[in-house]
Amino acid sequence: MLPIRDELDLFPSAPSKQGEPRWVIHDPIRNKFYEIEWRVFEVLRRWHYGSDHHIATAVNRETSLNIDNDFIENVRNYLSSHQLLRADNKESTKLFLENIKKAKKSWLVWLLHHYLFFRVPLIKPDHFLNKTFPYVKFLFSPTILWSICITGLLGIFLLSRQWDIFFHHFVDLFSVKGILFFLIALVISKVLHEFGHAYAAKYYGCRVPIMGVAFLVMWPMLYTDTNESWKLKHRRQRFNIASAGLAVELSLAAIATLLWTLLPPGNIRDMAFVIATVTWISSLFINCNPFMRFDGYYLLSDISGIPNLHERSFNVAKWWLRETLFDLGEPAPEVFSNRTQTILIAFAFSVWVYRAIVFIGIAILVYYFFVKILGIILFAIEIVWFIGMPITKELFEWWKRKSSIIGNTRTWYSLGALSILLMLCFLPLTSKISSYALIESSAYNSVYSDVPGKLEKLFVEKDSTVKVGQVIARLRNHKYNYQLDQIKNEIGLQLKLRNLTSVDTRLRQESSMIIARLSKLKSEKKSIEERIRKLTVVSPIEGKISEINKELTIGQWLGVGEKFASIKKDGQAQITSYVSEENIFRLKRNGTCRFYYKGGILPPLDCKVTNMARASEQIMDKPILSSSAGGEITLEPNNLNLVKPREAIYKITARTINPKIKLEQSQLGTLNLQIENKSLAGSFWRWTTATILRESGF
């Protein structure tokens, strides 16, 4: 049995939550700490006995513990894997060298690991901290703590009375100066954050060997080595060191918030504003986050008394998942109370979901910030390393247990549940969207240009009567005529070449290409002829012209979606609504819908979509549906009293299926519109293929 290294130190540590004593092994060469429980401590005390049997017998005889040789073997493997044993013979030296060789990584794995995360030590601050600590020791007094609390409460109170000014100040700093102030505030807050950890460690007599910068996917983060806090006997002391950086940032935020409310406008007030916002956000939403290895994680670990909280919760959650799916009957990796075990499982799944979202977001950012081909490679590395590898490792664990899994009844239940979920993913789902709507006693239909062209003539006037198919306006686009002549000439040429294939051997070899070219040209000819046909704008319904676009002039060039006129048809109930740009493309053309009166004053009406705008509305012709009249559409402020929507909206018109409905007056309500039936799998596939096609160009 190999002896334990002589230079290792052993310190009593804080007891567990159950009151069980703990100790910490300190490796001074690597400055690493290993927490051990009472059973391991008793084994190490008798390590010099030299054999598993003698150690186990002595522990069982001299203490109330009951251990066996297997436990001693596990302890020896643990010490060997962390290189805590002394290599003093050939066999142990050979084993030590083999462990080092296994720990070595290939150049590719090393490169990937150091791209994803690496540390750069910058300074050895311990001497500086010892010299300056007497000057900052007063900051740890209760008086300072209460002063900061009062400052923060006063700043928040005064800020609540100036919230509108504070919000607009935030918008005003979207500038070069604002970005510069943000960077300065970020550096100041993070440097003070790390010195907070360092001085708190000195307060409890710990050494701080290193301060530096770590890079997570090339994003820099400062760090401070406070590992010596594991020497402390009280968990509260470790908690205070871990929370010191957060306390410094919150103190800085409290002071900056109060200063902003008191200072006059200027650069100093702007800087106070930026420091306040940066520190509040970084403290509450980043540093307090327990799902990543930030301060919040270490604080939660100390509060719960569970070191290595992530790894241990992951192990419990993976064990629970295997037992739930396959009922393997394996013992839990660690023994916790039912309540603690449930919390750890929920925490582990929360971490997995959070990290999946964050890592996918980081991968997308990396993709867009680098050259496309490099971005694709780095994106793949992010997904494979952070998401693919953990899943693959767990699948390998399942494969190791395949004999127990395959013959288990629970496995077939799990497969059945999975099959049902997959079937649901492929089933088309009927979906609906709702929008604020107005029903009126007459039907309206707006006429728009489908193709660009110059307005040659307008054939109707306001209040004139039109029939279905009657010409409303005529456009001219010489480009279409020119393209049509070119294509006709090209078709004629290809027809001659096709006829010559019977006598020309070379052309005969190209006959398939000539036929394909002819087919393409005929398709293009048909498309252009359809555009030319649309230059003649006709009425889609019979009725009376209720509105003419007054901005139209003869000879004016019109783009796609320009409005010509609105047609009103008597004796038909008309429903008008507006939908967002996101939803307009999901609606079924000529689809069914249902109108619900506001307040349910009348039974709902079945209706059918008659028109969907091709272009977004610049001016709302139904202001009653806007937010100024109690509707849902937010308007853009302007000085011309125009009803302009802030975001792109598209007009939807529908008519009731029952033509005998008569309304005394217009009524507000909600219009439920059907969208295309799509399965979840189909929607995901279309989104994936569309994204790949969109991003495939280099």
Secondary structure, DSSP 8 states (H G I E B T S, - for coil): ---B-TT-EEEEE---TT---EEEEEETTTTEEEEE-HHHHHHHHTGGG-SHHHHHHHHHHHSS----HHHHHHHHHHHHHTT-B---SHHHHHHHHHHHHHH---HHHHHHHHHHEEEEEEE--HHHHHHHHHHHGGGGSHHHHHHHHHHHHHHHHHHHTTHHHHHHHHHHT-SHHHHHHHHHHHHHHHHHHHHHHHHHHHHTT-----EEEEEETTEEEEEE--GGGGG-S-HHHHHHHHHHHHHHHHHHHHHHHHHHHHS-SSHHHHHHHHHHHHHHHIIIIIIT-TTTTSHHHHHHHHHHT-SSHHHHHHHHHHHHHHHHHH------SS---HHHHHHHHHHHHHHHHHHHHHHHHHHHHHHHHS-HHHHHHHHHHHHIIIIIHHHHHHHHHHHHTHHHHHT-HHHHHHHHHHHHHHHHHHS-EEEEEEEEEEEESSEEEEEE-SS-EEEEEE---TT-EE-TT-EEEEEE-HHHHHHHHHHHHHHHHHHHHHHHTTT-HHHHHTHHHHHHHHHHHHHHHHHHHHHHHHTEEE-SS-EEEEEE-TT--TT-EE-TT-EEEEEEETTS-EEEEEEEHHHHTTB-TT-EEEEEEGGG-S--EEEEEEEE-SS--SS-S-GGGBGGGTSSB-B---SS----BSS-EEEEEEEES-TT---SS-EEEEEEEEEEEE-HHHHHHHHHHHHHHHH---
